[in-house]
Amino acid sequence: MSNDPAMARFFVIHAIRIVGVLMVLAGLVIVERGFGLPPALGYGLLGSGLVTVLALPTVLARRWRSPRP
């Protein structure tokens, strides 16, 4: 495997998206079924998962953008 930083950044951005989706799903399960956990925890996971999926990849892509000559 090459040491291409673009490939590493690509995988990091997609890993963050996957983790965010898993957080949203876990939040929904906690809110709907409970499992003895407070619904506030589910709503917290839901909110932070949405921020992770929607905002964080964009922020990282802008931060890692190559400078233009």
Secondary structure, 3 states (H helix, E strand, C coil): CCCCHHHHHHHHHHHHHHHHHHHHHHHHHHHHHCCCCCHHHHHHHHHHHHHHHHCHHHHHHHHCCCCCC
